[in-house]
Amino acid sequence: MSLIITDECIACDACRDECPNTAIEEGDPVYIIESDRCTECVGSFDEPQCIEVCPVDCIIIDSDNQETIQELKFKFDQLEEEE
């Protein structure tokens, strides 16, 4: 997962509803992205939906934890098999 939610999060809940992998959870005090479920919307959308809907632009790329498109696609396939 290469996305994180920063402290600027206002906990508006917009991102959580848009996540196709249910990777976003309510945290204290800001929301968190569960790295095992986040595919950056690879396999579902062209762009990460959480970033698209965030009203305060608090979802950013985590430069310390980047995955390739192939790794994200593999994770997406694994999640699909769980369903």
Summary of the structure (lengths in Angstrom):
residues: 83
radius of gyration: 12.0
end to end distance: 20.3
largest distance: 34.5
contacts: 221
relative contact order: 0.27
helix: 29%
strand: 12%
